[in-house]
Amino acid sequence: MRRLLAESRLVTLTGVGGVGKTRLALRAATETSRAFRDGVWFVELGGVTDPELVVHTVLEQLGIHDDTVRQHRTVLVEHLRDRQVLMVLDNCEHVVEATAALVDALLRGVPGLRVLITSRERLGVDGEHLWQVAPLPQDPALALFAERAAAVEPGFVIGSHNHDKVTQICTLLGGIPLAIELAAVRLRVLSLDHLLSRLDDTFRVLADGKRGGDPRHQTLLAAVDWSFHLCTRSEQILWARASVFSGTFDLDAAERVCSGDSVAVEDVMHSLTGLVDKSVVIAEQHPAGLRFRLLEPLRQYGLEKLRGAGREQVLRERHRDHFIEWAERREKEWFGPAQPQIFSRTRLEHANLRSALDFSFDEEGDHCVHLASTLWFYWACCGMLGEGRHWLDRALARPIEGALRAKALWVNGYVATLQGDIPASTRMLEECRKYAVESGDGPALAYSTHRLACTHLIGDDLDLADALFEEAMNLYRDQGTVNSHTMLAGIELAISATFRHDFAAAERLCVEAKTVGEKHGELWAQAYAIYVLALCAWVSGDYARADQLGRECLRIKRTFHDLLGIVLAIEVLAWIAASQGNAARAATLLGATNEIWQSVGYPMFGSRYFGAPHGECESATIAALGEQEFRAMFRKGLDLELDDAISFAIGEEQQPEPVTVTATPLTKREAQVADLIAGGMTNKEIAARLVIARRTAEGHVERILQKLGFTSRAQIATWVTERRN
C-alpha cells in the first residue's frame, strides 16, 4: 500500500464486506503520514445517505468552515490547493457517483493531494489504481483468531493440541477478519470442539441453500448468519431494529426506537449487552456517556432482516419521531446553561439527524419541514450554515403553508443572512412578514421583523434597521418572549448604536442583554454582548478591559464553533493590539481574520461601518511595521489553522518544549538526504540510493528546507559544504 500511494494519486481498496479494507487503509495512512506535510484525514461516509452531503461531510471532517453560498466543492479545492494531504474516504459504495465526482475535482485542482478509497465498487475516475483486498492467509488468520479468543478466554493459545481445529475454523470462515472475530468471541460460551462442530454444520446447511455469486460473499454471509442464529430471539430483534441508526446511538435512543410490540423497554438494555458481548455491537465511551454502533456490514445485514420482516417502515418512523422529539427538547433547552452540552450532543447525533431528515423528505407529510426548522440552533449557532441551508431550501420547495412555512422562511432567512446571501434572505423574510401580518401570526412577525432588521444593518441602512429592531423588541416584549433571539435583537441594536457613536446606549443595551444571559445561563448570545462591550471599551481607550472582553468572547464562541462570532472577536482583538502598539500581533491577527472571512462571506459583511475600523487598523499597522514586515506577519496569520488562530488570539500558544542543542537540527536520515543533495542528486536519485519511495524523499527534502529556513536546494548544498569545512 505504501508503494501504491507513492506511485498513484488515487488508490481504491475493494473487497467483500468484513475483509479489512478500513483497517488496511488506516494502517497504510498511519505508515505514510510523515510523507504528507499537511496531514492525513479520515472521512467515514457509511452514514451519509444523501449524495449531496458527501462534500459537506468531507468539509466537516477536515475542519473546513465555510458559511458562504459558494459551491462547497470549490471551497474544498481552494482550501487544499497548496497543501500536501492524504485523504482517506471510507465506505463509499452507496454514494459512489458523488464521491467519484468530488475526487475527480479534487485531484484536478489539488496537485499535492492523494486519495485512498475503501469501497465495494470502483469509482471509475481517471488514474484510479484498484487493489483487491484478499482474505487473510492461514498464519495471519490463526494469529487474529488467537488474539480475539484470548480476549474472551484468558490464556488461550494455539499449540499442537488445537492448531488443526483452529485452522479448520479459519478455513471455513474464508480468512475473512470480521467472520473470524465473530466466531472467536463465541469461545466465551463454547469449547473449541463445539465451535468447530457448529460452524461445520451451519455452513454446510447455509452453503446448500445459496448458489452462485462470489464465494467470499457467501462465506461472510454464512458467518454473519451463523452469529445471528446463535443470538437469542430478543437479541436478533434488537440487531435488526438497531440497524436504522446511523453512526452511534445511546441507550435512551435504543430503548425508545427499538422497544414496542414484543420488546419491553427494560429488555433493550439486556439484549444490547448481549450483542456487545458477542461483538455484534461496539460500545464506545464518549464524554457525553456510553454510545453504541453496529459495524457497517452487520448494520446492512440487520437492515435486510428488518426489510424481510416488513418492519423497516415502522422502525424508520420511530427513529424519525424520536429524533424530532429529541430536537424539540434541545430547541427548548437551548436558552439555558446546557448550551455547550447541546452543541456537543447534537454533533454526536448529526448522522442520525441526517438520516431522520432524509427519510422524512422521502415521505409524505410535513415532518421534514418541522425537523429542519426546529434545528435552527444547530444550523445558525454552531457553524452548520451550509447544511442547514441545504435542508431548509428543500423544505421550502415543498407545498406547505401557514405557520410551518413561516418558521422555515424566517429560519432560512436567518441562515441566508449569516451566509451573506442578502437577496435570498430578504425575499424569504419579506414573504414571512407579509404572511404574519395577514394571518396575525405574532411569533412569525417578531422573528421575521428582527431578521429583516439584520439585513438592513449589514446593508448600512441604520435608520430602517433601528426601526425594525425596535419593532421586533416590542413584539417580543408584548408576547412575553425571552430567549437567545430577544437577547440578540438588543445586542444588534447596540451594534447600530456603536456605528452612530452612541456608546452609552450601546453599553446599556449590552449590559441588559448580558444580565438576561447570566440569569438564564445562556452563553452563545451573551458572547455577542461581550463583543460589543469590548468595542465600547476599545473606543473609550480602556484597552486592557477591551482585550479581556475580546478574549472572553472568543473563548465562548470557540465552544460552539460559531465562525462569525470567532472572526468578529479576532477582528476586535487585532484593533486593540494595534492601539496598544503591538503591531506584529495586530498584523498576525488581521492575517488570521482574512482567512476566516473567506469562509464566512464578504469581509466585515461588505459594510462600510463594520469595515472602517479594519481598514484603519491595517493602515496603522503597515505604518508601524513597514510594508515588508507587515506582509510577513500577515502571512503568518494567514497560514494559521482555525484552532491555532484562536489559540494565538487568546494567548494560549503552546510554549516549545526545551530541546537539547545539537550540532544539527536534522535527523540522521535527513542529514543523509542533505549530503546527497549536496552531491547533486535529484529526488528520484536519492530515493533509489536510499531505497525509499520518491514521495518519501520529497518529504525529507521539504522538512530539511523548513528546519533550516531555506527556500532552495542550493542553500542546503552550501550549508552542508560549510559544515564539512
ChimeraX attribute file (.defattr): number of C-alpha atoms within 10 A of each C-alpha:
attribute: neighborCount
match mode: 1-to-1
recipient: residues
	/A:1	17
	/A:2	14
	/A:3	13
	/A:4	15
	/A:5	20
	/A:6	16
	/A:7	14
	/A:8	14
	/A:9	18
	/A:10	24
	/A:11	24
	/A:12	26
	/A:13	24
	/A:14	22
	/A:15	20
	/A:16	23
	/A:17	23
	/A:18	22
	/A:19	23
	/A:20	21
	/A:21	25
	/A:22	20
	/A:23	12
	/A:24	15
	/A:25	22
	/A:26	17
	/A:27	14
	/A:28	17
	/A:29	24
	/A:30	11
	/A:31	12
	/A:32	19
	/A:33	17
	/A:34	15
	/A:35	24
	/A:36	20
	/A:37	16
	/A:38	16
	/A:39	15
	/A:40	21
	/A:41	18
	/A:42	17
	/A:43	18
	/A:44	18
	/A:45	22
	/A:46	18
	/A:47	20
	/A:48	23
	/A:49	17
	/A:50	15
	/A:51	15
	/A:52	14
	/A:53	19
	/A:54	22
	/A:55	20
	/A:56	21
	/A:57	18
	/A:58	22
	/A:59	19
	/A:60	15
	/A:61	14
	/A:62	14
	/A:63	13
	/A:64	18
	/A:65	25
	/A:66	26
	/A:67	26
	/A:68	23
	/A:69	17
	/A:70	13
	/A:71	11
	/A:72	18
	/A:73	19
	/A:74	13
	/A:75	20
	/A:76	23
	/A:77	18
	/A:78	14
	/A:79	16
	/A:80	18
	/A:81	18
	/A:82	14
	/A:83	16
	/A:84	19
	/A:85	22
	/A:86	25
	/A:87	21
	/A:88	23
	/A:89	23
	/A:90	21
	/A:91	25
	/A:92	24
	/A:93	18
	/A:94	18
	/A:95	20
	/A:96	19
	/A:97	16
	/A:98	18
	/A:99	22
	/A:100	17
	/A:101	15
	/A:102	18
	/A:103	23
	/A:104	18
	/A:105	15
	/A:106	22
	/A:107	20
	/A:108	11
	/A:109	17
	/A:110	19
	/A:111	15
	/A:112	18
	/A:113	23
	/A:114	22
	/A:115	21
	/A:116	25
	/A:117	29
	/A:118	28
	/A:119	22
	/A:120	19
	/A:121	18
	/A:122	21
	/A:123	26
	/A:124	15
	/A:125	15
	/A:126	10
	/A:127	12
	/A:128	18
	/A:129	19
	/A:130	17
	/A:131	17
	/A:132	12
	/A:133	16
	/A:134	16
	/A:135	19
	/A:136	19
	/A:137	13
	/A:138	16
	/A:139	12
	/A:140	14
	/A:141	24
	/A:142	21
	/A:143	13
	/A:144	19
	/A:145	27
	/A:146	20
	/A:147	18
	/A:148	19
	/A:149	23
	/A:150	18
	/A:151	15
	/A:152	17
	/A:153	17
	/A:154	11
	/A:155	10
	/A:156	14
	/A:157	16
	/A:158	19
	/A:159	9
	/A:160	8
	/A:161	8
	/A:162	12
	/A:163	12
	/A:164	12
	/A:165	17
	/A:166	22
	/A:167	19
	/A:168	16
	/A:169	23
	/A:170	27
	/A:171	17
	/A:172	20
	/A:173	28
	/A:174	25
	/A:175	27
	/A:176	26
	/A:177	22
	/A:178	22
	/A:179	25
	/A:180	27
	/A:181	23
	/A:182	21
	/A:183	25
	/A:184	28
	/A:185	22
	/A:186	21
	/A:187	20
	/A:188	15
	/A:189	11
	/A:190	13
	/A:191	11
	/A:192	16
	/A:193	13
	/A:194	13
	/A:195	18
	/A:196	20
	/A:197	13
	/A:198	15
	/A:199	21
	/A:200	15
	/A:201	10
	/A:202	17
	/A:203	20
	/A:204	13
	/A:205	12
	/A:206	17
	/A:207	14
	/A:208	9
	/A:209	8
	/A:210	11
	/A:211	10
	/A:212	6
	/A:213	8
	/A:214	9
	/A:215	14
	/A:216	19
	/A:217	17
	/A:218	20
	/A:219	21
	/A:220	24
	/A:221	22
	/A:222	23
	/A:223	26
	/A:224	21
	/A:225	15
	/A:226	19
	/A:227	20
	/A:228	23
	/A:229	13
	/A:230	14
	/A:231	17
	/A:232	13
	/A:233	12
	/A:234	17
	/A:235	22
	/A:236	19
	/A:237	21
	/A:238	25
	/A:239	27
	/A:240	25
	/A:241	25
	/A:242	27
	/A:243	25
	/A:244	26
	/A:245	26
	/A:246	23
	/A:247	22
	/A:248	19
	/A:249	21
	/A:250	17
	/A:251	15
	/A:252	14
	/A:253	17
	/A:254	21
	/A:255	20
	/A:256	15
	/A:257	26
	/A:258	24
	/A:259	20
	/A:260	10
	/A:261	6
	/A:262	9
	/A:263	15
	/A:264	13
	/A:265	16
	/A:266	10
	/A:267	15
	/A:268	23
	/A:269	16
	/A:270	12
	/A:271	21
	/A:272	24
	/A:273	14
	/A:274	17
	/A:275	22
	/A:276	15
	/A:277	16
	/A:278	22
	/A:279	20
	/A:280	25
	/A:281	20
	/A:282	16
	/A:283	20
	/A:284	13
	/A:285	9
	/A:286	9
	/A:287	9
	/A:288	11
	/A:289	9
	/A:290	13
	/A:291	19
	/A:292	20
	/A:293	21
	/A:294	24
	/A:295	18
	/A:296	17
	/A:297	16
	/A:298	22
	/A:299	22
	/A:300	16
	/A:301	18
	/A:302	24
	/A:303	21
	/A:304	15
	/A:305	19
	/A:306	23
	/A:307	12
	/A:308	10
	/A:309	10
	/A:310	11
	/A:311	14
	/A:312	19
	/A:313	13
	/A:314	13
	/A:315	21
	/A:316	20
	/A:317	17
	/A:318	18
	/A:319	25
	/A:320	26
	/A:321	18
	/A:322	19
	/A:323	22
	/A:324	22
	/A:325	13
	/A:326	16
	/A:327	25
	/A:328	16
	/A:329	13
	/A:330	22
	/A:331	17
	/A:332	11
	/A:333	14
	/A:334	23
	/A:335	21
	/A:336	18
	/A:337	17
	/A:338	14
	/A:339	21
	/A:340	18
	/A:341	16
	/A:342	20
	/A:343	19
	/A:344	16
	/A:345	14
	/A:346	20
	/A:347	14
	/A:348	18
	/A:349	20
	/A:350	17
	/A:351	21
	/A:352	23
	/A:353	25
	/A:354	22
	/A:355	24
	/A:356	26
	/A:357	23
	/A:358	17
	/A:359	19
	/A:360	22
	/A:361	18
	/A:362	9
	/A:363	12
	/A:364	8
	/A:365	13
	/A:366	16
	/A:367	19
	/A:368	25
	/A:369	25
	/A:370	21
	/A:371	26
	/A:372	29
	/A:373	25
	/A:374	22
	/A:375	21
	/A:376	24
	/A:377	23
	/A:378	24
	/A:379	24
	/A:380	24
	/A:381	22
	/A:382	23
	/A:383	22
	/A:384	22
	/A:385	27
	/A:386	23
	/A:387	18
	/A:388	23
	/A:389	23
	/A:390	15
	/A:391	23
	/A:392	25
	/A:393	16
	/A:394	14
	/A:395	25
	/A:396	18
	/A:397	10
	/A:398	14
	/A:399	9
	/A:400	15
	/A:401	10
	/A:402	12
	/A:403	16
	/A:404	16
	/A:405	23
	/A:406	28
	/A:407	23
	/A:408	28
	/A:409	28
	/A:410	30
	/A:411	29
	/A:412	30
	/A:413	29
	/A:414	30
	/A:415	26
	/A:416	26
	/A:417	24
	/A:418	22
	/A:419	25
	/A:420	22
	/A:421	18
	/A:422	20
	/A:423	12
	/A:424	13
	/A:425	24
	/A:426	23
	/A:427	13
	/A:428	23
	/A:429	30
	/A:430	19
	/A:431	15
	/A:432	26
	/A:433	23
	/A:434	15
	/A:435	19
	/A:436	22
	/A:437	12
	/A:438	9
	/A:439	13
	/A:440	11
	/A:441	16
	/A:442	15
	/A:443	18
	/A:444	26
	/A:445	26
	/A:446	26
	/A:447	28
	/A:448	29
	/A:449	26
	/A:450	28
	/A:451	27
	/A:452	27
	/A:453	28
	/A:454	28
	/A:455	24
	/A:456	18
	/A:457	26
	/A:458	21
	/A:459	16
	/A:460	18
	/A:461	15
	/A:462	21
	/A:463	13
	/A:464	15
	/A:465	25
	/A:466	21
	/A:467	13
	/A:468	24
	/A:469	28
	/A:470	18
	/A:471	18
	/A:472	25
	/A:473	23
	/A:474	14
	/A:475	20
	/A:476	22
	/A:477	13
	/A:478	10
	/A:479	12
	/A:480	9
	/A:481	14
	/A:482	13
	/A:483	18
	/A:484	20
	/A:485	18
	/A:486	23
	/A:487	24
	/A:488	21
	/A:489	27
	/A:490	23
	/A:491	31
	/A:492	24
	/A:493	26
	/A:494	25
	/A:495	30
	/A:496	27
	/A:497	19
	/A:498	21
	/A:499	18
	/A:500	13
	/A:501	13
	/A:502	14
	/A:503	22
	/A:504	12
	/A:505	17
	/A:506	26
	/A:507	24
	/A:508	15
	/A:509	24
	/A:510	26
	/A:511	19
	/A:512	14
	/A:513	24
	/A:514	23
	/A:515	16
	/A:516	18
	/A:517	23
	/A:518	13
	/A:519	11
	/A:520	14
	/A:521	16
	/A:522	24
	/A:523	25
	/A:524	26
	/A:525	24
	/A:526	25
	/A:527	24
	/A:528	27
	/A:529	31
	/A:530	27
	/A:531	27
	/A:532	29
	/A:533	29
	/A:534	29
	/A:535	28
	/A:536	23
	/A:537	22
	/A:538	22
	/A:539	16
	/A:540	11
	/A:541	14
	/A:542	14
	/A:543	21
	/A:544	15
	/A:545	15
	/A:546	25
	/A:547	24
	/A:548	15
	/A:549	25
	/A:550	32
	/A:551	24
	/A:552	17
	/A:553	28
	/A:554	26
	/A:555	18
	/A:556	21
	/A:557	27
	/A:558	17
	/A:559	17
	/A:560	22
	/A:561	18
	/A:562	21
	/A:563	24
	/A:564	22
	/A:565	23
	/A:566	24
	/A:567	28
	/A:568	23
	/A:569	31
	/A:570	27
	/A:571	25
	/A:572	27
	/A:573	30
	/A:574	31
	/A:575	29
	/A:576	28
	/A:577	22
	/A:578	22
	/A:579	18
	/A:580	14
	/A:581	13
	/A:582	16
	/A:583	26
	/A:584	21
	/A:585	22
	/A:586	31
	/A:587	31
	/A:588	26
	/A:589	30
	/A:590	29
	/A:591	25
	/A:592	29
	/A:593	26
	/A:594	19
	/A:595	21
	/A:596	26
	/A:597	20
	/A:598	15
	/A:599	23
	/A:600	23
	/A:601	20
	/A:602	14
	/A:603	19
	/A:604	22
	/A:605	19
	/A:606	14
	/A:607	15
	/A:608	15
	/A:609	20
	/A:610	19
	/A:611	13
	/A:612	12
	/A:613	15
	/A:614	18
	/A:615	13
	/A:616	12
	/A:617	23
	/A:618	20
	/A:619	13
	/A:620	18
	/A:621	27
	/A:622	17
	/A:623	12
	/A:624	16
	/A:625	17
	/A:626	11
	/A:627	12
	/A:628	10
	/A:629	16
	/A:630	22
	/A:631	16
	/A:632	16
	/A:633	20
	/A:634	23
	/A:635	19
	/A:636	17
	/A:637	25
	/A:638	21
	/A:639	14
	/A:640	19
	/A:641	15
	/A:642	23
	/A:643	12
	/A:644	16
	/A:645	27
	/A:646	24
	/A:647	18
	/A:648	19
	/A:649	24
	/A:650	20
	/A:651	10
	/A:652	11
	/A:653	12
	/A:654	9
	/A:655	6
	/A:656	6
	/A:657	6
	/A:658	6
	/A:659	6
	/A:660	6
	/A:661	7
	/A:662	7
	/A:663	7
	/A:664	11
	/A:665	12
	/A:666	17
	/A:667	11
	/A:668	10
	/A:669	12
	/A:670	18
	/A:671	16
	/A:672	15
	/A:673	24
	/A:674	24
	/A:675	18
	/A:676	19
	/A:677	20
	/A:678	18
	/A:679	12
	/A:680	14
	/A:681	15
	/A:682	15
	/A:683	21
	/A:684	14
	/A:685	15
	/A:686	23
	/A:687	18
	/A:688	13
	/A:689	12
	/A:690	14
	/A:691	10
	/A:692	14
	/A:693	21
	/A:694	21
	/A:695	20
	/A:696	20
	/A:697	23
	/A:698	19
	/A:699	18
	/A:700	24
	/A:701	20
	/A:702	18
	/A:703	16
	/A:704	22
	/A:705	16
	/A:706	11
	/A:707	12
	/A:708	14
	/A:709	11
	/A:710	14
	/A:711	12
	/A:712	11
	/A:713	18
	/A:714	13
	/A:715	15
	/A:716	21
	/A:717	17
	/A:718	12
	/A:719	16
	/A:720	18
	/A:721	13
	/A:722	9
	/A:723	9
	/A:724	7
	/A:725	5
